[in-house]
Amino acid sequence: MNILRKQFLAHVAQTSPSPMLVEVARAEGSFFYTPEGKRYYDLVAGVSVSNVGHANPAVVRAVQEQAARYMHVMVYGELVETPQVEYAARIASLLPDPLESVYFVNSGAEAVEGALKLAKRYTGRTELISMRRAYHGSTHGAMSVMGAPEGEEWKGVFRPLLPDVQAIEFNDFDALASITERTACVLTEPVQGEAGVRPPQPGYLEALRRRCDEVGALLVFDEIQTGLGRTGELFAMQKYGVTPDIVCLAKAFGGGMPLGAFVSRHEIMDTLQSNPVLGHITTFGGHPVCCAAGLAALNYLLDHHVVEQVEAKGALYERLLEDHPAVREIRRSGLLLAVELGSSERLYRIMELFKETGIMSDWFLFCDTAFRISPPLTVSEEEVRDSACLIRECLDRL
């Protein structure tokens, strides 16, 4: 083991006893490379972060230029900083009305924390409802709404967490009756990610929207993984035709830099300004370099019509893999795919074969029987075909 790997294990706090330990020397497009020159297909994209590909020249240029002008100047919300203002205005123009007020933070978990606070502040209610097998982050509030009972494995040892929280089954129409006039908000992903890619049943999100309206609860979408083109529309809410009261954004939102936001209408968002003032504050939220990167990445998606090609690329992956005898099922929304193998043993074996072959994939927090395909949205048709061929070769060896 080389010195860098030893230092990694000794001084970089670990999240599991067995990290991949693949050293990255550089990354470009759909690939990253080790110091020895081994190439990996990146079929995770940092968990749906690198939507415009690694080292995208437009994003790199925006980062360099903004860093040369100014980086951190003052805590969020006090000064008028061009990258923040331009990105907020651009995002608001692309989101459905009335989502117009953008509160920048540093990450997806922070976006969820802000959205939960905002819902409680606006409604004056305390109950929070989320979905089973849903992951929204590992901070205290976000972990509190990690769908139970499945989430108990991760959050149980950190109790007590937020009170007055319950989880219902995604796509269960009858469970919507649990949403009442006590409910501050319902938090859901429009497509469940860590449950193993579970799209909504026809009519489910519409029914959820109606139930929230009936009882005065806010509907919060976690589009941290689905936003910025992943499902084949710029936002999944546009694909499925339902607009929430608050949306949480992160991951690809920063163009590869750490950035998140929660977005709502002014009537709701403005409640954070008073009683008390500074109801929600952040030092680095909306960092100008991160906003410059995010805006450059968004403009790249739009200028190069990347999102319009997502559905065809996802369908091609599905078509190239679905007939393999080891594949039980493929669940998909755009370029977010779960390839179901039916057992965790087969899943862990395919991960070993992928690493050997030069493929970066992963499983899902609440589904360790399926592997993930979520490459940069800029992946070419040739790269889709080639990586699918390599996947089939690994499946043959199961």
N, C-alpha and C positions, 0 to 999 in steps of 0.2 A: 504493500500500500504506500502510495507516494505521500510526501509531506503535506500537500494541500488537503488530501482526503483525511489524513490524521487530524489536521487542525480543524477541518469541518466537523468531525465527530467530537473533538475535544471542546470546541469553543462556540459552535453554532448550535443553539438549543434545538433539539430534535422533536419531531411530532410523533414518531413511531420508533420502535426498536430496530426497524430494518429499512432505512432509506435506500433509494435506488443507487446512489453513489455514482451516477454518471456525470462526469465533469464536462462542462460546457465551455468551449473555446470561443465559438461565435455562432450566430444564427442568421439566417437569411431566407426570406420567403416562407416556404412550407417546411424548412429543414433547420436542424441545429447540428453542430459538429463538435466532436471531442478533440482534445489536443493531439490525439493520434491520427485524426483525420476521418474517423468513422462518422458516417452520416446517418442521422435519424429522421425519418418522417415524423413530423410533429402532428399527431392526430388528437392532441388535447388542446393545443393553442393556449397554454397557461390556464386551462379551464375557461375557454371561450373569451379570452382576453385579446389575443393577437389576431383580431379579425382582418386587419389589412396586411398581415404577413410580418415576419420579423425584419427589423432594420429597414422598414419602408422609408425610402428616401425623403418623401414629403414630411413624414413625422419627425425623422431625425433632423431635418433642416429647421422645422418649426421649434424643436427643443433647443437647438444650438442658438438660433436667433433670439429666442426669448430669454434664454439664460444670459446672453450677452447684454440684453437691455436691463432687466432686473429680475430677481428671483423673489424671495420673501421680503415684503416691505412692512406689512402691518397685519394684525389679526383680521380674520374674515369679516367682511361687511362694513368696514369703515372707509376705505379708500376706493376710488373708482379705478379699477385695473382693467385695461383693454381686453386681455384674453378672457377674463371672467365674463365681462359684459357681452362680448361678441359670441362666446359659446352659449351663454344662457339665452340670448336672443335667438340664436340659430336653432337650438333645441326646442325652444317654445314654439317657433314657427313650424316645426315638423311634427310636434305632438298634437293630438286632437284637442280641440277646445273642450273645457276651459283650462287645461293644464298649461299655466303661463308663468308661474313663479318658481324659480329654481333655487334650491338651497344646496350649495356645494359642500361636500365633506370629503373624507380621504379614502373611503372604502365602502364596500357593500354592507358590511355589518353596521357601520356608522349610519348609513342611509336608512337601514331598518330601524335602528335606535331612534333616529330623528322622526321617522314616520310614526312610530308607536307613541312617542311623546306628543306629537302634533295631534294625533287622533284623540288622545285622552284630553288634551287641552281644549280642543275645539268642541268636543261633544260633552265634556264634563262627566263622562262615563269611565268605568274602570275595566270592564271585561274585554279581553283580547282573544279572538278566535283565529286559529291557524289550521293548517291541514296536517294530517298524519303523513309521516315519511317526508317531511319538508325540512330543508336546511336553509337557514337565513343568516348564519354567522355564529361566531363563538363567544361574543361578548355577552354579558349577563342578560340583557333584555332580549337580544336575538336568540340566545340559547334557550330562554324561557319559552319561546314560541316554536322551538324545534319540535316537530310533531311527535307527540306521545301516543301510545306507549313505546313505539320503536326508538324514539330519541332518548329514552331513559338510559340506554347503554352509555351515552356520551355525557348526559347532563346530570344524571342521578347523584354523582359524588360532589357536585357543586351546589346542591340545594342548601339553604332555601334560595329560590329564584323568585321571579315576579309572581305575585298572587293573581288569582282571578283570570287564569288562562285555561283554555280548553282547546282540543284539537278535534276536528271532524274529518270524515273521509272525503277526499277529493273525488269528484264525479258522482257523489251520492246525493241525489236530489232530495231524498227524505231528510237527510241530516241538516238541510238548510233551516229546518224549523228550530234548530238550536240557536239561531241568530235572533236575538230579542231586543227589546228596548233598553236592556242593560248593556248591550254590546257597543263598545267604542268603535271597533273596527274588525274587519275580517281581512287577514293577510293571506294571500295566495300567490303562487306562481301561475301564470296563464298556461304554461306547460311545466309539469313537475320535472325537475332535473335530477336531483340526487335520489329520487324514487326509481330512477331507471328510465327516464324519458317517457312521461305519461301525458299525452295531449288531452285536452278537455273533450268530453263527450258532446255531441251536438246539442246545443241549447243549455249546457250546464252553466257557462259563464253568464249567459243572459239571465238565467234563473237566479243566480247568485246576486247579480246586479239588482234585480227586482226586489229580492228579499231585503237587501241592505237598504234600499230606498223606502221600503214599507215600514221599517222599524227605525230609520234614522241613523243607521250605522254607516261608517265610512268603509268603502272598498279600497283596499291597498293591494296593488300589484307589485310583486317582486320580479322586476324584469332585469335583474342583475346579470343573469346568464342568457336570457332570451333577447335582450335589447340590442340595438345597433346591427340588425340584419340577420341574426343567427337563424331565425325561423323562416326566412324568405320574405319577410316584410321588415321595414326598418324597426318596428316594434311589434311584439306579438299581439298587443291589444288591437292593432290595426288588422292583423291577419284574422283574428277571431271576432272583431267587431264589437268589442265591449271596452268602454272607457272607465277607468277607476277614478276615485277621488284623489288618490295619491299614488305616484309610481316611484319605485326605488330603482336607481340606475348605478352601475359600477362596471367592473371588469373591462369590457371593450370600450366603455365610456371614456377611459383615460388614454386610449390609443397605445397602451403598453406602460403608461405611468399610473401611479396610484391616485385614483380620483373616483368619487361617488357623488350622488345627489339624490335628494328626494324632491319631487315636483308636485305642486298642487295648484289650485286656484287661489287668488289673492284673499278671498273671504276666509279661507281656512288658514293659509300660510301666515297671514298678518297677525294671527292671534299670538304668535311667538314674540311679538314686539312689545307687549305690555302685560302687566299683571302676572308675572314680573317682566320688566324690561330685560333684555338679554336672556330670554327664555331658553335659547339654545345657542351656544357659541362654540367656536373652534378656532384654533390658531392657524393650522395649515390648510384647512378646507378650501378648495378652489385655488390651490397653489398656481400661480400664473404659468409656470412651465408645464404643469400637468394640463391646465386648460388649453394651452397652445397645442399640446400634443393631441388632446382629445378632439379639438376642432379640426386640426389637420387630418386626423384619421377619418372623422365624419365627412369632411369635404372630399377625401379620396374615395370613400364608399359611394358618394353621390355622383362625383364627376366621372368616375369610371364605371358606373352602372353595375357595381359589384353585387348589390342586393338582388337585382333582377335575375342574376344567374344562380342564386343559391339553391332554389328549389330543384333545378335540373341537375345540379351536382349531387345534392342529397339523394335524389331519385336514382342517379347512376350508381352511387355506392350501394344502394338497396338492391338494385337489379343485379349487380355483379356479385353480391354475396348471398342473397336470400335462398338460392337453390343448393347451397352447400349442405351436405347431410348433417354436419355438426351444428348448424344454425337452427335453433328452434323457432325464432321469431326476430323480426327487426321492428323496433318502435322508432318513429322518426317524426321530427318537425323541422323542415328545412335541412340544414347541415348540423343538426344535433341528433345523433343516432345512438341507440342502445342495441347492440347485437347480442341476443340472448342465447346462452349456451346451456342453460338448464341446471348447472351445478357449480358450486364454488370451487370444487377441485379442478374442473376443466378450465374455469376462469383463471385460477392462479397459475396453471400450467401454460395457458396461452400467453400470460404476461411474461413468463420466462422466455418463451419462444420469440415473442415480439422484441424483447430486449436484445436477444442474440441476433435477430434478423435486422435490427435497425428501425424499429417502430416504437414510438412513444404513444402508449394508450393508458387507460386507467379504468377502474370500475367505479361504481357509484356508492355513495355512503350507505344508502338503504337498499342496495341491490348488488350483491357481490356474485351474481351469476351471469352478468352481462358486461361487455366491455364497451367503452365509449369511442365514438368517432365524432370529433368536433374540430376539424382542422381550421387553419386560417380560411376565411371566406374567399381569399384570392387564390386558393388551390386551383391548379389548372386541370382540364379534363385529362390530359396525359398523366398528371400526378395522381388523380383519382384512380385511373385505370391501373397504374403501376403499383400504387399502395394496396389496392384491392387484390391484385395478383399476389403480392407478398403476404397479405392476410390469409388468402386461400391456401398458400403453401404452409403457413403455420397451422391452419385448421386441419390440413391433411395429416399433420404430425401428432395431433391430439390422440 
